[in-house]
Amino acid sequence: MRYPYGMNLTTLIALLQACAQHKNLRKGKEIHAYILISGYLSSPLSTTSLINMYSKCNSITDALTIFDTSTHHQNQNPFAYNAIVAGLIANDMPRPALESYWRMRLAGIRPDKFTFPCVIKACSDVKEILEGRKVHGLLFKFGLELDIFVGSALVHSYLKFGFTDEAHQLFEELPIRDVVLWNAMINGFAQIGQLGRALEACKKMVEEGVVLSNFTVTGILSIFSMMGDLNNGRAIHGFAMKMGYDSGIAVLNALIDLYGKCKWVEDALKIFEMMPEKDIFSWNSILCVQEQFGDHGGTLRFFDRMLRAGVKPDLVTVTTVLPACTHLAALMHGREIHGYVIINELEKDGDDKDDDVYVKNAVMDMYVKCGSMREARLVFDKMNYKDVASWNIMIVGYGMHGFGGEALDMFYGMCEAQLRPDEVTFVGVLSACSHVGLVSQGQEFLVQMQSQYGVVPTIEHYTCVIDMLGRAGQLEEAYELVSAMPIEANPVVWRSFLAACRLHGNATLAEVAAQQVYELEPEHSGSYVLMSNIYGSVGRYEEVSEVRYTMKQQNVKKAPGCSWIELSDRVHIFVTGDRTHPEDYLIYARLNSLTTRMYEHGS
């Protein structure tokens, strides 16, 4: 695009603002080049506008370069500082934003009412409580404590820190309480889980005649989402439609979240599909709905659609989609996502090391569940900080895949790192002992976990030991433990014992276990199938017929088999007798051909 020579600074500033509004980075850079050629870069207005444009186009590195190379931030003009602080906050970089504010103070530049809302948010995001109080004190010095925008930011900050009394007192002192301030109260209470007080604030807002905005609506919808209150959520949906708020992306995203959390998935999907524009929050919301509903294949399909739509995934996207890869053992998809995380440095987003460990744990868990312990170990070894969950993932993973020695080495390494094992740790340790036949060692761990590590055994730990004894053929000892343990046995314990009886062909103890399962969980098909197989293995075919007759009488049906295969395009899922696949004719034709060949070879 060419620009006519002789454009004045006012026109150029207007063009930069338009680029910022439409996030048009390419044209913004062209205008930047024109400003350089025309000699307008010496103007403080052009510097501030360029910082603002680059920040809003998510090119914060360029914004920082403009700021650092400019000489105008050395004078008493706060605009360049305000622009860079606001830009860093908008790009989720609260710590650098706070550092820029400190530089501003050291340079002797006085902050104004545009500086403080961003600085207050930065203090909240990095949990700088003391710095937040210092800022509040400075507001009194500058006479800005009663400014509505600064006051709203302070109210929200105090609520985020849990200082509800201070927030309420500040709210009451402000001379003007507009919709922005009320929204700060409502959303602040909601974010700290005080949903009753959030609704009470909303009620008072209406009583005082303040007109609700679309931000108020999204706040109220989020409250009803957390409460699982579908009826009131639907009422707010109706209000939003009446007021015309339902055309806004933020409100529609909140509605997707509401219907998803209330398990009305079809409504959530309907809203998503009718949206004329979808932002990253829209895609993340629908991905979360799919994953919460357990439709892992649907999660990956929507993720593929998101990529085709040109939407760039963020940390929330990654941590939502990785569990879907984990459940489906979709290793290729998981590797691609891991590569994306590394290239885009998503594990380094934000200032909190918890973000880093959370995403790396998710990646590690995916590799473990997909059977790639080597890749999981590579991720683990490269982690600068490891929490208890990091060690647990590796311990459980090694145990799950039969590497008992490695699982125990991990456990001892965790103890050497002075991390306290928890319940999950011992589930992994006991499971490892079970899978590799370390019976005596497993029994010792069951005793030591409470006496030495202060972890009270739960039903999951007893299940692991019973499974361990059963695998080793010590069925009498396993039955004694089931009978003597201080926790009442649940169906999972009895089914584990029943499976051991089937493995070793002990029909007598199997009948005892089966009777317990029938009473506790009569609708579960697995126990009937196990018992039928046990009777069949010892030639008691009359009992096999009786079990099958009982299943028919109880209307118990065996769940259809399900399998899936991951190809380069997507994960293909199949259920027994399924005809929904678009290429089902070709699939069944090939299956019939293979079956015929097997018969020909006597299989």
Order of alpha helices (4+ residues) and beta strands (2+ residues): alpha-alpha-alpha-alpha-alpha-alpha-alpha-alpha-alpha-alpha-alpha-alpha-alpha-alpha-alpha-alpha-alpha-alpha-alpha-alpha-alpha-alpha-alpha-alpha-alpha-alpha-alpha-alpha-alpha-alpha-alpha-alpha-beta-beta-alpha
